[in-house]
Amino acid sequence: MSGHSKWNNIKRKKEATDAVKGKIFTKIGREITVVVREGGPDPNNNSKLRDLIAKAKANNVPNDNIERVIKKAAGGEDKNNYENITYEGYGPNGVAVIVECLTDNRNRTAGEVRHYFDKFGGNLGTVGCVSYMFSTKGIVILENTGLDEDKVMEDVFDLGGDDLDMNDETVEIECAPESVGALREGLTAKGYNVISAEAEQIPSTYTTLTDEEQIKKMNLLLEHLEDNDDVQNVYHNWEMTD
């Protein structure tokens, strides 16, 4: 497939955030608030909301929390006006980094993101400085519970998937970004356990870090970015190794 080891990155992020589930709730809650305002509170008529509810459940967000956020957004109780902002920059040794934010205070977020890059051996760049190295792809991750590869391939391609990579733990599927929701729903209906399903920024080239200090700083940069409430997604082209 693409060889981008996305699941390793997901595992690292998940392990880092399991102890602070409140932050996951906050981030997904902001996304839900925005899509409810844009498309309404009924997931049957709002595919983006439907996808986010599935994402929330995959991250073990309780149903009560999900319903509360939807109701609050639909009723206009959340007065914060969130805007999407994307920052681009370089980590140690020129690792390309994209940071997608959803913030109600552009100045605060810009200052914090810039501080993290400066502190951990990188620098914030201009719009377009690294995004040309990435392409948007739908990535769906299934749990591999002893699945038959031929059967999975048949189901995936029937449902519009483009490619897949199977290992002992997971099945990683590529599809068009706009097909993620339909592919997730189709695979779930067929009994597969979908771990995650999102449009991702996938790099075309990768950077390897061998210097221990650079590896330490890159990890700290990612941890601080992911720990920030305003940051929704962080993508990079660091070829992480176990």
C-alpha positions in Angstrom: 0.0 0.0 0.0 1.4 3.4 0.8 3.8 2.3 3.6 3.1 5.3 5.7 2.7 3.4 9.0 -0.3 5.5 9.9 -1.5 3.0 12.5 1.8 3.3 14.4 1.1 7.0 14.7 -2.5 6.4 15.7 -1.4 4.0 18.4 1.1 6.5 19.7 -1.5 9.2 19.9 -4.1 7.0 21.5 -1.7 5.7 24.1 -0.7 9.3 24.9 -4.3 10.5 25.3 -6.1 7.6 27.0 -5.2 9.1 30.4 -6.7 12.5 29.4 -10.0 11.5 27.8 -11.4 14.9 28.6 -9.3 16.4 25.9 -10.7 14.0 23.3 -14.2 14.9 24.4 -13.3 18.6 24.0 -11.8 18.3 20.6 -14.6 16.1 19.1 -17.2 18.3 20.9 -15.9 21.4 19.0 -16.1 19.5 15.7 -19.7 18.4 16.5 -20.6 22.0 17.4 -19.4 23.3 14.0 -21.1 20.6 11.9 -24.4 20.9 13.8 -24.4 24.7 13.1 -23.6 24.1 9.5 -25.9 21.1 8.7 -28.4 20.7 11.6 -28.6 18.3 14.6 -30.1 15.3 12.7 -27.4 12.8 11.8 -29.8 11.2 9.2 -29.6 14.4 7.3 -26.1 15.5 8.2 -23.5 13.1 7.0 -20.6 15.0 8.7 -22.4 14.7 12.0 -23.0 11.0 11.4 -19.3 10.5 10.8 -18.4 12.5 13.9 -20.7 10.5 16.1 -19.0 7.4 14.9 -15.6 8.9 15.6 -16.8 9.9 19.1 -18.0 6.4 19.9 -14.8 4.9 18.5 -13.0 7.1 21.1 -15.3 5.9 23.9 -17.1 9.2 24.3 -20.3 8.4 26.2 -23.6 8.8 24.4 -24.8 11.3 27.0 -21.9 13.6 26.2 -22.5 13.4 22.5 -26.2 14.1 22.8 -25.5 17.0 25.2 -23.1 18.7 22.8 -25.5 18.3 19.8 -28.4 19.7 21.9 -26.2 22.6 23.1 -25.1 23.5 19.6 -28.6 23.2 18.1 -30.0 25.4 20.8 -27.4 28.1 20.3 -26.1 27.7 23.9 -22.5 27.5 22.8 -21.6 31.1 22.0 -18.1 30.4 20.8 -17.4 31.0 17.2 -14.9 28.4 16.0 -12.8 28.8 12.9 -10.6 26.3 11.1 -7.0 27.3 10.8 -4.1 25.2 9.4 -0.5 25.9 10.2 2.5 24.4 8.4 6.1 24.2 9.6 9.2 22.1 10.1 10.3 20.0 13.0 13.9 18.9 13.8 15.9 18.0 10.7 13.2 19.5 8.4 10.4 17.1 9.3 7.3 18.4 7.6 4.4 19.1 10.0 0.8 20.2 9.3 -1.3 21.3 12.3 -5.1 21.6 11.8 -6.8 23.7 14.5 -10.4 24.7 15.5 -10.2 27.8 17.6 -12.2 30.6 19.0 -9.1 32.8 19.4 -6.8 32.9 16.4 -4.1 35.0 18.2 -3.9 32.6 21.2 -3.6 29.5 19.0 -1.0 31.1 16.6 1.1 32.1 19.6 1.0 28.7 21.2 1.7 26.7 18.0 4.6 29.0 17.2 6.0 28.6 20.7 6.0 24.8 20.4 7.8 24.8 17.1 10.4 27.3 18.4 10.9 25.4 21.7 11.4 22.0 20.2 13.9 22.6 17.4 11.5 23.5 14.6 10.1 26.6 13.0 6.6 27.7 11.8 6.5 28.3 8.0 4.1 29.9 5.6 1.0 28.5 4.1 1.9 25.9 1.4 5.5 25.4 2.6 4.9 21.7 3.3 1.4 20.9 2.3 2.5 20.2 -1.3 4.2 17.1 0.1 0.9 15.7 1.4 -2.3 14.5 -0.3 -5.7 14.0 1.3 -6.8 10.3 1.4 -9.5 8.4 3.2 -8.1 6.0 5.7 -10.2 3.3 7.4 -8.7 1.0 10.0 -10.3 -2.3 10.8 -9.4 -4.6 13.7 -8.0 -7.9 12.4 -9.7 -10.6 14.3 -8.3 -13.5 12.1 -10.0 -12.1 9.0 -9.8 -13.8 5.6 -7.8 -11.5 3.4 -9.6 -12.5 0.1 -13.0 -11.9 1.7 -11.8 -8.5 3.1 -10.5 -7.5 -0.3 -13.7 -8.5 -2.0 -15.8 -6.5 0.6 -13.5 -3.5 0.5 -13.4 -3.2 -3.3 -17.2 -3.8 -3.6 -17.7 -0.9 -1.2 -15.4 1.5 -3.1 -12.1 1.1 -1.3 -9.0 1.7 -3.4 -6.3 -0.3 -1.7 -5.6 -2.2 1.6 -2.7 -3.3 3.7 -3.3 -6.2 6.2 -1.1 -7.1 9.2 -1.6 -9.2 12.3 -3.5 -6.5 14.2 -5.2 -4.3 11.7 -6.4 -3.8 8.1 -5.6 -0.3 6.7 -7.8 0.7 3.8 -7.4 3.7 1.4 -10.3 5.3 -0.3 -11.4 8.7 -1.7 -11.8 11.2 1.1 -15.5 11.7 0.3 -16.1 7.9 0.5 -14.9 7.5 4.1 -18.4 7.6 5.7 -20.0 5.2 3.2 -17.1 2.8 3.5 -17.2 2.8 7.3 -21.0 2.3 7.3 -20.8 -0.5 4.7 -18.0 -2.4 6.5 -19.8 -2.0 9.9 -22.9 -3.4 8.4 -20.9 -6.4 7.2 -19.7 -7.1 10.8 -16.3 -5.6 10.7 -14.9 -3.7 13.8 -14.0 -0.2 12.4 -11.4 1.3 14.7 -11.1 4.7 12.9 -12.3 6.2 9.6 -11.2 9.7 8.6 -9.7 11.8 5.8 -6.0 12.1 6.5 -3.1 14.1 5.1 -0.7 11.4 3.8 2.9 12.4 2.9 4.5 11.5 -0.4 8.0 11.4 1.1 9.4 10.7 4.6 12.2 12.0 6.8 14.1 9.7 9.2 15.6 10.9 12.4 18.6 9.1 13.9 19.9 11.7 16.4 18.5 11.0 19.8 18.1 14.6 20.7 16.2 15.3 17.5 13.9 12.3 18.2 13.3 13.5 21.7 12.4 17.0 20.5 10.2 15.7 17.7 8.2 13.6 20.2 7.9 16.6 22.5 6.7 18.8 19.7 4.0 16.3 18.7 3.0 15.7 22.3 2.6 19.4 23.0 0.6 20.0 19.8 -1.7 17.1 20.4 -2.2 18.1 24.0 -3.5 21.6 23.0 -7.3 21.9 23.0 -7.3 24.0 19.9 -5.4 21.4 17.8 -7.6 18.9 16.1 -5.1 17.0 13.9 -1.3 16.8 13.5 0.2 15.3 10.4 3.9 14.8 9.7 6.3 12.9 7.4 8.6 11.5 10.2 9.2 7.9 9.5 8.6 6.6 13.0 10.2 3.3 14.0 9.4 1.1 16.9 
